[in-house]
Each structure stands twice: as C-alpha cells, then as structure tokens.
C-alpha cells in the first residue's frame, strides 16, 4: 500500500469517499491517525508524555 496526500474542496470529499469504497481503498484524515496512535498507546498501558504526542503529530503532519 502507498499513502497519498490529496487536498480537495470539502464539497468533493463525499464523492471521493464513495469512489474509494468502491475500489476497496481506505481514507483517513490526519486527526484519525493521531487518535489511533493515542488509543493504541492507552490500550497497551504505555504512559504517553506530551513529547511523545507532539512527535507523533509532527510525524503525521510533516510526513514526506
């Protein structure tokens, strides 16, 4: 799988989600990725520090 960043008008998102579903693709926004990281850490009883969260946010936001 390859990650792709696609910026589009909000009005087009529903159409793209429908098309992605037909192709079997998944769509996630950056907030969902960060939320999954935080949830995974809390399930593993790993204590999250502010620095850990900020590093993950920076990795997601500035991922090349």
Secondary structure by P-SEA (a helix, b strand, c coil): cbbbbbbbcccaaaaaaaaaaaacbbbbcaaaaaaaaaaaaaaacccccaaaaaaaaaaaaacc
